[in-house]
Amino acid sequence: MEWDAIIIGTGMGGAPLGYALAKAGQRVLFLERGKSHLQPGALANSYAETHFPAPAAPGPQHRATLQRAGRYSDTIRTNAGPRTQHFVPFIGSGTGGSSALYGMVLERFFPADFAPRAQHPQAAEATLPAAWPIGYDQLLPHYEEAERLFRVRGTPDPLRADRSGDWAAHFRAPPPLTPASGELFAFFQQRALHPYRLPLACEFVAGCDACQGYLCDRQCKNDASRVCLQPALSQHGATLMDECEVVQLEATREAVTGVVCQQRGQRLTLRGKLVFLAAGALETPRLLLQSASEHWPQGLANDSGLVGRNLMRHHIDLYVIKPSTPAGFDNRQKEFGFNDFYQRDGMKLGSVQSFGRLPPVPVLAASMEDDIRQGALPWLAPLFKLAQPVLRPLLRQFVHERLVLATTLEDLPYADNRVTPASGDARLALDYRVRPHDTARIEAMRSLMKAALKPYSFDLVKQADNNQRIAHVCGTCRFGSDPRSSVLDANNRAHGLSNLYVVDGSFFPSSGGTNPSLTIAANALRVARHLTGKGAFNDQA
């Protein structure tokens, strides 16, 4: 059988694309390396780590538990100065991809994000293009389409130029701010900042726990699986093969001819008129590089040599704040954000958002111990373990009696920041260095936040230079108009191949300064409309 579309991955790129294609009448096959969580048996409503035999950072021995919880379960090797680290990243693998774990914030990029070079004139090393091959206006109708599809709740950002007319009129109403968040919201307004309610893809059912970092089984989290994959399968005739790993794409010089995969011990070769990679910005370049052949000796779609390069992951710090609201408040939800520091003092920085509740104390302690063990002072790890009885009450306060804000700073693409296939004790190798230009921007954001929070007491958890924090990884198969400096064309088709597309975060030529999920979904809907002339809603057909 030849499918109209084979889609590899079911996250925020693959699921919306497949939903739109299936709704337009195409025969769609989804291939998902992870487990399907559409059936009973998944680990939902709690962190995977709470099901480990003993507190520990995720490792190969936890593979089965991680897979049941929708988590990636393979090891990545990364550089960290003079040391090499091994870790299992906190990203999704299974139906819905990382969206099944996400905090549900669906933010648009700003118009300036689509002209990145002008925002960073001093970053000479960065491989920033002058502009994306599409502009904000071309993505705008698909932003709205995705916001409607994911049933976003929130209020308009008062700093956005696109707030004119009925922008955000389709947003659903969020619940009232919790007392502690209301306190900080009013405080920032008094500081002449511009907070607003974050756009959340959440139904806020009674007792909503936000489910950040783990699967939700309460029909509350509007992730790619619930919103797009399920209706594509149940209403529009699409097919899903889960626990199905694609190991190679067979291709001539002009087109992909076969998708070679393994499912539960059986090797299969599947055929489709169009093939879409949506496996994420780590796994998509890995598959392309592993599909090298006599026709594509550097890797499939890699004439430019850029597959796997220009990796970006965002520089994220956490601010753990003690509000004056009494202890015992509800800090589970992401509630508000502000963008006054997105562009500040001639520097392009990023967004500020409430983070939600930190992971449980044993999970935090195990992660901290692993960071110390693999860091510059590994000899401190046994001492940290001995000190845990003293530290746990403090961590408990962090989890249950503090509000956390996250700063998301745009990082820049550099050719030698990259991901490649690995062997032995790791599936992938990640090379990533923070450059001086970006270190200065990180410090500028920290200074702005310190001033903005005064006189509140807070603790800064520095994560911006931690290579293990790759939840927003993107850029490894960038799109552009010139085949010499990009992997994909403006419609996300691989240069030189008539039927291969990439629709996950790999296509970003710059990372913006906020959450990437909505931009990935909106672009996938744009590609679907390009191919079919139809959108995800009947009134857009």
C-alpha positions as CSV (number, residue, x, y, z in Angstrom):
1,M,0.0,0.0,0.0
2,E,1.2,3.5,-0.8
3,W,0.0,6.2,1.7
4,D,-0.7,9.7,0.7
5,A,1.4,10.9,3.7
6,I,3.7,9.2,6.1
7,I,4.3,11.4,9.2
8,I,7.2,10.4,11.5
9,G,6.4,11.9,14.9
10,T,3.1,12.9,16.6
11,G,4.1,16.1,18.4
12,M,3.3,19.8,17.7
13,G,4.4,19.5,14.1
14,G,3.3,16.1,13.1
15,A,-0.1,15.8,14.7
16,P,-1.6,19.1,13.5
17,L,-0.2,18.5,10.0
18,G,-1.6,15.0,9.9
19,Y,-4.9,16.1,11.3
20,A,-5.3,18.8,8.5
21,L,-4.2,16.3,5.8
22,A,-6.5,13.6,7.0
23,K,-9.4,16.0,7.3
24,A,-8.7,17.1,3.7
25,G,-9.2,13.4,2.6
26,Q,-5.7,12.1,2.4
27,R,-4.7,8.7,3.6
28,V,-2.4,9.5,6.5
29,L,-0.1,7.1,8.4
30,F,1.5,8.3,11.7
31,L,4.7,6.6,12.9
32,E,5.6,7.1,16.5
33,R,8.8,5.7,18.1
34,G,7.3,5.9,21.6
35,K,4.3,4.3,23.1
36,S,0.7,5.3,22.4
37,H,-0.9,6.8,25.5
38,L,-4.3,6.8,23.9
39,Q,-5.0,3.4,25.5
40,P,-4.9,2.4,29.2
41,G,-1.6,1.6,30.8
42,A,0.2,4.9,30.7
43,L,1.7,6.5,33.8
44,A,-0.3,9.7,34.1
45,N,-0.8,12.5,36.7
46,S,2.7,12.1,38.3
47,Y,6.4,12.4,37.3
48,A,8.0,9.3,36.0
49,E,10.8,9.7,38.6
50,T,8.2,9.0,41.4
51,H,7.8,5.5,40.0
52,F,11.6,4.7,40.1
53,P,12.7,2.0,42.6
54,A,14.7,4.7,44.4
55,P,15.3,8.5,43.9
56,A,17.7,9.0,41.0
57,A,18.2,11.0,37.9
58,P,16.8,9.2,34.8
59,G,19.1,6.6,33.3
60,P,19.0,3.6,31.0
61,Q,17.8,1.4,33.8
62,H,14.6,3.4,33.9
63,R,13.7,2.9,30.2
64,A,10.5,1.0,30.7
65,T,9.1,3.5,33.2
66,L,10.1,6.5,31.2
67,Q,8.4,5.1,28.1
68,R,5.2,4.4,29.9
69,A,5.3,8.0,31.1
70,G,5.7,9.5,27.6
71,R,9.3,10.4,28.2
72,Y,12.4,10.0,26.0
73,S,14.5,7.2,27.4
74,D,17.9,7.3,25.6
75,T,21.1,8.7,26.7
76,I,22.7,11.8,25.2
77,R,26.4,12.7,25.5
78,T,27.3,16.3,25.7
79,N,30.3,18.5,26.3
80,A,30.4,20.7,29.4
81,G,33.7,22.6,29.4
82,P,36.5,20.1,29.9
83,R,34.1,17.4,31.1
84,T,31.7,15.1,29.2
85,Q,28.2,14.5,30.6
86,H,25.7,11.7,30.0
87,F,22.0,12.4,30.6
88,V,18.5,11.4,29.5
89,P,16.8,14.6,28.4
90,F,13.5,15.7,29.8
91,I,11.6,15.7,26.5
92,G,8.6,13.7,25.2
93,S,8.5,10.4,23.3
94,G,5.1,8.9,22.6
95,T,1.8,10.2,21.2
96,G,1.8,13.9,21.5
97,G,5.6,14.1,21.7
98,S,6.8,16.8,24.1
99,S,3.4,18.5,24.1
100,A,2.1,15.7,26.2
101,L,4.4,17.0,29.0
102,Y,4.3,20.7,28.3
103,G,3.1,23.5,30.5
104,M,0.5,24.4,27.8
105,V,1.8,28.0,27.1
106,L,1.1,28.8,23.4
107,E,2.8,32.1,22.6
108,R,3.3,33.7,19.3
109,F,6.6,35.0,18.2
110,F,7.0,38.7,17.7
111,P,7.3,40.3,14.2
112,A,10.9,41.2,15.1
113,D,11.7,37.5,15.5
114,F,11.3,37.0,11.8
115,A,14.2,39.5,11.1
116,P,16.8,38.1,13.4
117,R,20.1,39.6,12.1
118,A,18.9,43.1,12.7
119,Q,18.2,42.2,16.4
120,H,21.8,41.0,17.0
121,P,24.2,43.2,15.0
122,Q,27.1,42.5,17.3
123,A,26.8,38.7,17.1
124,A,29.3,38.2,14.2
125,E,29.8,34.5,14.8
126,A,26.2,33.7,14.7
127,T,24.7,32.3,11.5
128,L,21.6,34.5,11.7
129,P,19.8,35.1,8.4
130,A,18.6,38.6,7.6
131,A,15.0,37.2,7.6
132,W,13.0,34.1,7.7
133,P,11.8,33.0,4.3
134,I,8.3,33.7,5.5
135,G,7.2,36.8,7.5
136,Y,5.0,37.2,10.5
137,D,2.1,38.2,8.3
138,Q,2.2,34.9,6.4
139,L,2.1,33.0,9.7
140,L,-0.5,35.2,11.3
141,P,-3.7,33.4,10.1
142,H,-2.2,30.1,11.1
143,Y,-1.3,31.4,14.5
144,E,-5.0,32.1,15.0
145,E,-6.0,28.8,13.5
146,A,-3.7,27.0,15.9
147,E,-5.0,29.0,18.9
148,R,-8.6,28.1,18.0
149,L,-7.6,24.5,17.5
150,F,-5.9,24.2,20.9
151,R,-8.7,26.2,22.7
152,V,-6.4,28.8,24.1
153,R,-7.4,30.7,27.3
154,G,-5.7,34.0,28.2
155,T,-5.7,37.7,27.7
156,P,-3.8,39.9,25.1
157,D,-0.2,41.0,25.7
158,P,-0.5,44.8,25.9
159,L,3.0,45.2,24.4
160,R,2.1,43.4,21.1
161,A,1.6,45.6,18.0
162,D,-0.8,43.0,16.6
163,R,-3.3,43.6,19.4
164,S,-5.3,45.9,17.2
165,G,-8.7,44.9,15.9
166,D,-10.0,41.6,17.3
167,W,-6.7,40.1,18.1
168,A,-7.2,37.5,20.9
169,A,-11.0,37.9,20.7
170,H,-11.1,34.2,20.1
171,F,-9.2,33.5,23.4
172,R,-11.3,31.8,26.0
173,A,-11.5,33.3,29.5
174,P,-8.9,32.1,32.0
175,P,-9.8,31.4,35.6
176,P,-9.1,34.1,38.2
177,L,-5.5,34.6,39.3
178,T,-4.6,32.7,42.4
179,P,-3.8,35.0,45.4
180,A,0.0,34.8,45.2
181,S,0.1,35.3,41.4
182,G,-2.4,38.2,41.8
183,E,0.0,39.8,44.3
184,L,3.0,39.6,41.8
185,F,0.8,40.6,38.9
186,A,-0.3,43.8,40.7
187,F,3.3,44.4,41.9
188,F,4.7,44.3,38.3
189,Q,1.9,46.7,37.2
190,Q,3.0,49.1,39.9
191,R,6.5,48.8,38.5
192,A,5.2,50.1,35.2
193,L,5.6,46.6,33.6
194,H,2.9,45.0,31.5
195,P,1.8,41.6,32.8
196,Y,-0.9,39.6,31.1
197,R,-2.6,36.2,31.4
198,L,-0.6,33.6,29.5
199,P,-2.3,31.9,26.6
200,L,-2.8,28.4,27.9
201,A,-4.1,25.3,26.0
202,C,-5.9,24.1,29.2
203,E,-9.5,23.3,30.0
204,F,-9.0,23.9,33.7
205,V,-11.2,21.1,34.8
206,A,-12.1,20.9,38.5
207,G,-9.0,20.2,40.5
208,C,-6.7,20.8,37.6
209,D,-3.1,20.1,38.6
210,A,-1.5,21.6,35.4
211,C,0.3,18.3,34.8
212,Q,3.5,20.1,33.8
213,G,6.2,17.4,33.2
214,Y,3.8,14.4,33.0
215,L,0.8,13.0,31.2
216,C,-2.7,14.1,31.9
217,D,-5.6,11.7,31.7
218,R,-8.4,14.1,32.7
219,Q,-9.2,15.6,29.3
220,C,-7.8,18.9,30.5
221,K,-4.4,19.4,28.8
222,N,-4.9,20.3,25.1
223,D,-1.8,18.7,23.7
224,A,-1.2,17.5,20.2
225,S,-2.4,14.0,20.9
226,R,-5.8,15.0,22.3
227,V,-6.5,17.9,20.0
228,C,-5.1,16.6,16.7
229,L,-4.0,13.0,16.7
230,Q,-7.1,11.5,18.3
231,P,-9.6,13.1,16.0
232,A,-7.4,12.3,13.0
233,L,-7.6,8.6,13.9
234,S,-11.2,8.4,15.1
235,Q,-12.9,10.8,12.7
236,H,-10.8,11.1,9.6
237,G,-9.4,7.6,8.9
238,A,-5.7,8.2,9.8
239,T,-3.7,5.2,11.1
240,L,-1.1,5.1,13.9
241,M,1.8,2.7,14.3
242,D,3.3,3.2,17.8
243,E,6.6,1.7,19.1
244,C,7.7,2.0,15.5
245,E,11.2,3.3,15.1
246,V,12.2,4.6,11.7
247,V,15.8,3.5,11.1
248,Q,16.4,4.8,7.5
249,L,14.9,6.7,4.7
250,E,15.6,5.1,1.3
251,A,15.9,7.7,-1.5
252,T,17.1,8.3,-5.0
253,R,18.7,11.6,-5.8
254,E,15.2,13.1,-6.4
255,A,12.8,11.5,-3.9
256,V,12.3,9.3,-0.8
257,T,11.2,5.9,-2.0
258,G,10.9,3.9,1.3
259,V,10.6,4.4,5.0
260,V,12.4,1.6,6.8
261,C,11.2,1.0,10.3
262,Q,11.2,-1.6,13.1
263,Q,8.1,-2.3,15.1
264,R,8.2,-4.8,18.0
265,G,10.9,-6.9,16.4
266,Q,9.6,-6.8,12.8
267,R,11.4,-4.8,10.0
268,L,9.1,-3.1,7.5
269,T,9.5,-0.8,4.5
270,L,6.6,1.6,4.1
271,R,5.9,3.8,1.1
272,G,4.2,7.2,0.8
273,K,3.7,9.8,-1.8
274,L,4.9,12.4,0.7
275,V,7.1,11.8,3.8
276,F,7.1,14.3,6.7
277,L,9.8,14.3,9.4
278,A,8.4,15.5,12.8
279,A,10.5,13.6,15.2
280,G,12.0,16.6,16.9
281,A,15.1,18.7,16.4
282,L,17.3,15.9,17.8
283,E,15.9,12.8,16.2
284,T,15.1,14.4,12.8
285,P,18.7,15.3,11.9
286,R,19.9,12.0,13.4
287,L,17.6,10.1,10.9
288,L,18.7,12.2,8.0
289,L,22.4,11.7,8.8
290,Q,21.9,8.0,9.2
291,S,20.2,7.8,5.8
292,A,23.4,8.6,3.9
293,S,23.7,6.7,0.6
294,E,25.6,6.8,-2.7
295,H,23.1,9.5,-3.8
296,W,23.4,11.5,-0.5
297,P,26.9,10.7,0.9
298,Q,26.8,13.5,3.6
299,G,23.3,12.4,4.7
300,L,19.9,12.7,3.2
301,A,19.0,16.3,2.3
302,N,22.4,17.4,3.5
303,D,24.1,19.0,0.4
304,S,24.5,22.2,2.5
305,G,26.2,20.3,5.3
306,L,23.9,22.0,7.7
307,V,21.8,19.0,8.9
308,G,22.3,18.8,12.7
309,R,24.0,22.2,12.9
310,N,22.8,25.6,14.3
311,L,21.3,23.9,17.3
312,M,19.5,26.3,19.7
313,R,17.8,25.4,23.0
314,H,17.0,28.7,24.8
315,H,18.8,30.1,27.9
316,I,16.4,29.5,30.8
317,D,16.8,30.7,34.4
318,L,14.4,30.2,37.3
319,Y,13.6,32.8,40.0
320,V,12.1,31.2,43.1
321,I,10.2,34.0,44.9
322,K,8.8,34.3,48.4
323,P,5.6,36.3,48.1
324,S,3.9,37.8,51.2
325,T,0.8,35.5,50.6
326,P,0.7,33.0,53.4
327,A,2.1,29.5,52.9
328,G,-0.1,26.8,51.4
329,F,-1.1,28.8,48.4
330,D,-1.7,27.2,45.0
331,N,1.3,27.5,42.7
332,R,0.6,24.7,40.2
333,Q,-0.5,26.8,37.3
334,K,1.5,29.0,34.8
335,E,-0.6,32.1,35.1
336,F,1.0,35.3,33.8
337,G,4.0,36.7,31.9
338,F,5.4,40.0,30.7
339,N,7.6,40.9,27.7
340,D,9.0,44.2,28.8
341,F,12.5,42.7,28.6
342,Y,12.0,41.1,25.2
343,Q,14.0,43.9,23.6
344,R,15.7,46.2,26.1
345,D,18.5,48.8,26.0
346,G,19.4,47.8,22.5
347,M,19.6,44.1,23.3
348,K,17.3,41.3,22.2
349,L,16.6,39.3,25.3
350,G,13.4,37.3,25.9
351,S,10.2,36.6,27.9
352,V,9.3,36.3,31.6
353,Q,6.6,33.8,32.6
354,S,5.3,32.1,35.7
355,F,6.7,28.6,35.7
356,G,4.3,26.6,37.8
357,R,5.2,24.2,40.6
358,L,8.7,22.7,40.7
359,P,9.0,18.9,40.6
360,P,8.7,16.9,43.9
361,V,11.4,17.2,46.4
362,P,13.0,13.7,45.8
363,V,13.1,14.5,42.0
364,L,14.7,17.9,42.6
365,A,17.3,16.4,45.0
366,A,18.2,13.6,42.6
367,S,18.6,16.0,39.7
368,M,20.8,18.3,41.8
369,E,23.0,15.5,42.9
370,D,23.5,14.3,39.3
371,D,24.4,17.9,38.3
372,I,27.0,18.0,41.0
373,R,28.4,14.5,40.2
374,Q,28.8,15.4,36.5
375,G,29.9,19.0,37.0
376,A,33.2,20.7,37.8
377,L,33.3,19.5,41.4
378,P,32.2,15.8,41.3
379,W,33.8,15.2,44.7
380,L,31.0,17.2,46.3
381,A,28.3,14.7,45.3
382,P,28.8,12.4,48.4
383,L,28.7,15.5,50.6
384,F,25.5,16.6,49.0
385,K,24.0,13.2,49.6
386,L,24.9,13.5,53.3
387,A,23.4,17.0,53.5
388,Q,20.1,16.0,52.0
389,P,18.2,15.7,55.3
390,V,19.1,19.3,56.0
391,L,18.3,20.5,52.5
392,R,15.0,18.8,52.0
393,P,13.0,21.2,54.2
394,L,14.4,24.1,52.1
395,L,13.5,22.2,48.9
396,R,10.0,21.6,50.3
397,Q,9.6,25.3,50.7
398,F,10.7,25.9,47.1
399,V,8.1,23.4,45.9
400,H,5.1,24.3,48.0
401,E,5.7,27.8,49.4
402,R,7.3,29.8,46.5
403,L,6.3,31.2,43.2
404,V,8.7,30.5,40.3
405,L,9.3,32.8,37.3
406,A,11.2,31.6,34.3
407,T,13.1,33.8,31.9
408,T,13.4,32.4,28.4
409,L,16.3,34.1,26.6
410,E,16.7,33.8,22.9
411,D,19.9,31.9,22.0
412,L,21.5,32.2,18.6
413,P,22.5,29.7,16.0
414,Y,26.2,28.8,15.5
415,A,27.4,26.3,13.0
416,D,29.4,24.3,15.5
417,N,26.5,24.0,18.0
418,R,25.2,20.7,16.7
419,V,23.7,17.2,17.3
420,T,25.2,14.1,15.6
421,P,24.5,10.3,15.9
422,A,26.6,8.6,18.5
423,S,27.4,5.0,19.4
424,G,28.2,2.9,22.5
425,D,26.7,4.4,25.6
426,A,24.8,7.2,23.9
427,R,22.3,7.6,21.1
428,L,23.2,11.2,20.3
429,A,26.1,13.5,20.8
430,L,25.4,17.2,21.5
431,D,28.0,19.9,21.1
432,Y,26.9,23.3,22.5
433,R,28.9,26.3,23.7
434,V,27.5,29.6,25.1
435,R,29.3,32.4,23.4
436,P,30.5,35.7,25.0
437,H,27.8,37.7,23.2
438,D,25.1,35.5,24.7
439,T,26.7,35.4,28.2
440,A,26.5,39.1,28.2
441,R,22.8,39.0,27.4
442,I,22.2,36.4,30.0
443,E,23.8,38.6,32.6
444,A,21.8,41.6,31.3
445,M,18.5,39.7,31.8
446,R,19.6,38.7,35.4
447,S,20.3,42.3,36.2
448,L,16.9,43.4,34.9
449,M,15.1,40.7,36.9
450,K,17.0,41.6,40.1
451,A,15.9,45.2,39.8
452,A,12.3,44.3,38.8
453,L,11.9,41.9,41.8
454,K,13.3,44.3,44.4
455,P,12.4,44.2,47.4
456,Y,11.2,40.6,47.1
457,S,13.4,37.8,48.5
458,F,14.2,35.3,45.8
459,D,16.7,32.6,44.8
460,L,18.1,32.4,41.3
461,V,18.5,28.9,39.9
462,K,20.9,29.4,37.0
463,Q,20.1,27.0,34.2
464,A,21.0,29.1,31.2
465,D,24.4,27.4,30.6
466,N,23.2,23.9,31.5
467,N,23.5,21.7,28.4
468,Q,21.0,19.2,29.9
469,R,18.2,21.7,29.6
470,I,17.1,21.2,26.0
471,A,13.2,21.2,26.1
472,H,13.1,23.9,23.5
473,V,15.7,22.5,21.1
474,C,15.3,23.7,17.5
475,G,17.2,24.9,14.4
476,T,18.9,21.7,13.2
477,C,17.4,21.6,9.7
478,R,16.7,25.3,9.1
479,F,14.6,26.6,6.2
480,G,15.5,29.3,3.8
481,S,15.5,30.4,0.2
482,D,19.1,29.4,-0.7
483,P,20.0,25.7,-0.8
484,R,23.6,26.5,0.1
485,S,22.6,28.0,3.5
486,S,19.5,26.0,4.4
487,V,18.2,22.5,4.5
488,L,14.6,23.2,3.6
489,D,12.8,25.7,1.3
490,A,10.1,28.2,2.4
491,N,7.4,25.5,2.4
492,N,9.6,23.1,4.5
493,R,10.4,20.8,1.7
494,A,13.9,19.5,1.7
495,H,16.1,21.0,-1.1
496,G,16.6,18.6,-3.9
497,L,13.9,16.1,-2.8
498,S,10.4,16.3,-4.3
499,N,8.5,14.6,-1.4
500,L,10.4,15.1,1.9
501,Y,9.3,17.7,4.4
502,V,10.4,18.6,7.9
503,V,7.7,20.2,10.2
504,D,9.1,20.0,13.7
505,G,11.2,22.7,15.5
506,S,14.2,21.7,13.3
507,F,13.1,24.3,10.7
508,F,13.7,27.4,12.9
509,P,16.5,29.7,11.5
510,S,16.4,31.6,14.8
511,S,14.8,30.7,18.2
512,G,12.8,33.7,19.3
513,G,12.6,34.5,22.9
514,T,9.5,32.6,24.0
515,N,7.9,29.1,23.8
516,P,8.2,27.5,20.4
517,S,5.2,25.2,20.4
518,L,2.6,27.5,18.8
519,T,5.0,28.5,16.0
520,I,5.7,24.8,15.3
521,A,1.9,24.1,15.1
522,A,1.0,27.2,13.1
523,N,3.7,26.4,10.6
524,A,2.6,22.8,10.3
525,L,-0.9,24.1,9.5
526,R,0.6,26.5,6.9
527,V,2.4,23.6,5.2
528,A,-0.9,21.6,5.2
529,R,-2.7,24.5,3.6
530,H,0.0,24.8,1.0
531,L,-0.3,21.2,0.1
532,T,-4.1,20.8,0.1
533,G,-5.6,24.3,-0.1
534,K,-7.5,23.6,3.1
535,G,-7.2,24.4,6.7
536,A,-8.0,22.6,10.0
537,F,-11.5,24.0,10.2
538,N,-14.4,23.3,7.9
539,D,-15.0,27.0,7.4
540,Q,-11.5,27.4,6.1
541,A,-11.7,24.7,3.4
